[in-house]
């Protein structure tokens, strides 16, 4: 199987390299890595359209190489599809992200965005994230990410790749994997939950008539509901959530179908 590995934390990130080593151990996997040259977290589905992109070969230190680019995670997937590497990927693996991508977080996530780009291109995809212990923006407090933090998530995702033919994964669907912090008690299929964001407007600096503000960074919460990815993580389970790109509200189409949209093309009636 021809696999493209990417991420949004950067090509030197500990999580990506844990995933890279695990995939290299999977029999039959031909692996290529294209990732941002530095952290591109929370870039979502942004792409680079107003400038050419730099690409350079990156040495991993174990005799293998990849490509680093100053583009976004979505750009990385496009690079692979457009011929930067020697094959067209048959699977996209994005991660392992430093921090979870649960519930509404996926709309901001560059990790999930890269996997979604695979779906846009008709390529199956898996997004992999590792939950952190408590801290601002789901990051480790006073600690660096270490290789062992990712070992179980990497092993689980690699087994999924190895047995991909047996995993229920309908066309046009990606799998979003989130490994909990601490002890892991199993894995569970689940739906997306609902985040509670607690961001505040905080003045950081004021000078010369200009003001700088912090508006992100408070630790978020979530709605406690059974069957969600948050509930799975809270139970010490790896959350596996199938996602697709069809955002159409089918019920909304039916309601709009009963409304005279063409009336809006006519001048509005005005009272005299």
N, C-alpha and C positions, 0 to 999 in steps of 0.2 A: 504494500500500500504506500502511495506517495503522499507524504504528510508535510504541510507547511506549519511551522511553529512561529507564533508571534506573541506580542503582549503590548501593554501600555506603560509598563514601569521602566522600559529601556532594556537594551540587549544585554547589559551587564547585570541585570537584576537577579537576585538569588532565586526567586521563584521560577523564572524562565529557565534558568540553568538546571534546576532540579527536575523540571519537566523534560528538558532536552535529554538529560542523562537517562531518565526512565524510558523515554521513547526509543532511544538508541538500543535499549535492551530488548525491545519487542521484535520477535522474529518477522522478517518480511517487510519491515518498515524502511522506506527510503525517506530520509528526513532532510528538509531544508529549513533554515531559520532566516527570517527577515523581521527586524524589529526596529523601533525608534532608537536613535542614538542616545537619547536621554529620556527622562520621565515625561510621559504624555497622559498622565492620569486625568480622568474626567473630561477628556476631549470628545467623548461620545462619537457621533458619526461624522465628525468634521473631516474634510479633505483639503488638500493643498492645491489651489487652482491658480494662484497669482504669481507663482514663481516656479522655476525648475527645482527639482529635488536632488540633493546630494546623496550619493550612495558610496560606501566604502566597505571593503572586506574586513571582517572582524575575526580575530583569532581567539578561540575559546581556551586555548592552553592545553588541550588534550589531543591535538592533531586534527581537529575539525574546525571549520570556519562557517561563518554566516555573513549576512549583510546588515549593516547599520545604515539608517537613513534619517534625514532631518524631517521626515514626514510624519504623518499620524498612523495609528494602527490600521485604519481603513486603507490608507495609501500602501501600507505593507502588503496587504492582501491583493490589491490591484497590481502591485509590482510583480507578484508571483503569477497572476493570471495573464499578464501582458508579456511575459517571457524573460524576466530577469534571471530566473533559475531554469534548469534544464528540463523541468517537467511541469505539467499542469497538475496542481494538487488534486488529490482525490478526497482529502480531508483537511480541514483547518482546525488546529488546536491553538487556543488563545489563552495564555496564562503561564505559570500560575500567578494570579494577581496577589499583590500584597494588601490584603484586606478583602472582606466579603463584598459580593455584589448581589444583594438580596432585595426583593420587593421593588420599590420605585427606583432604587439605586441603578438598576440596569439602564435606565434612560440616560444617565450621565456617563456610564462606564465605557471607556475605550476598549477594555477587554471584551465585553459583550458586543460592542460595535464591530470589532474585527470578525467575530464569529457570524454576526448578522450579515456582513459583507459576503461571507462565504455563501450564505443562503441566497442572497441576491444573485450571485453568480452560479447558482445551482450546485454548490459544493457543500456536502455535509459538514457540520462544525460542532465543536465542543468548546465551551468557555469554562475555565477552571479558576476558582478563587479560594484563598485561604483566609478564614476569619481570624481577626486579631483579638487579643485581650482588650479590656476596656481602655479607652483613650480617645483623644480628639480625632475625628474623622476616621475612626476604626483602625487606628495605627497603634503599634506597640508603644508603650509608655516607657521612655528611657532605655529602650533596648533596640538593638539592630536585628533585622531578620537574619536567621541562621538557617543553614541548609536543612537541618533536621526538622525545622518547623514545617517543611513542605513534603517530607518523605511519604507520609501516608496518602496525601492528596495526589502526589505524583504517581504513586503505585496504583491507586484506584483508577485514575484517568488512563494510565497506560494499559491496565487490564481491559478497560472499556474499549480502547482502540484495538487491542488484540482480538477482542470478541465482538467487534462492531457488527459483523454480519448477523449476530444473534440478538443484538440490542434493538428493541422496538424504537425506531427512529424514522418516522414518516418523511417523505420528501418535503422539502421546504421547512423543516423543523430543526432547530439546534437544541443541544442539551446544555443547560446552565448548571454547573456543579459548584457547590459551596461546601467546603470542609470546615467543620466547627473548630473553635479553639479548645484546647484541652483534650480529654479522653473522647474517643470516637466509639459509639456503641452500635453503629450500623449505617445503613443508607436507606433513603426513603424518597419515593416519587411524590412531588407536591406542587402546589400552585404558588404563584407570586403572592407575597403578603403586602401590607401597606405600611410604609414608613411614616414616622412622625418626626418632622424636621424642627429643630429648635434654634435655628440660626437667628442672630440678632445683629442690628446695626450698631457697630462699635467704632467710635472715632479713634484712629490710631495716631494721626499727626495733623497739625494745621500750621501752614506756613505760607506767607505771601498771598493770602486769599484763596489758597487751595487746601482741600481737605482730603485725607486718605482714610478709608474705612475698611475694617474687617466686616464681611457679611456672611462668611461661612466658617465652619469649624467646630461648632458645638456638637457634642455627642448626640446623635439622633436616637429616638426610640422607635417603637413599632406597635401596631395593634396586635394584641394577643388573640389569635384566632387559630383554631384547629385546621390542619391540612395545609398550612402555609410553609414556605421555606424558612420563615422566622421560627415557627414552632418546631420544625425539624432541627434547626441549629440549636435551639434551646434545649432539645432533648439529647443533644450530643450526636446527632445523625448527620451524615452527608446528605445535603439537600440536592435532589436532581429534578430540575424543572424544565420541561419541554417548552420552547418558545418558537413562535413563528412571526412572520413579518406582516401578516394581513391585519391592519389596524381598522378595517372597515367595521362600522357599527351596523350590523344587519337590521336590527330593530329600528335604528334611525332611518335607514333607507325606506322601510315600510311607512314610517310616519311622514317622511318628506314626500313620499309618493302620493300622499293624500292632500298635499298642499299645492296650490297653484303657483308654482315657481315662475311661470311665464308672466304672471301678473306684475312681477317686479321689473319686467322690461318696459312696461308702460309707465307714462308719467304718473307720479303720485297724485292722488286726488287731494286738493287743497280746499279747506273751508274759506269762504269769503266773509 
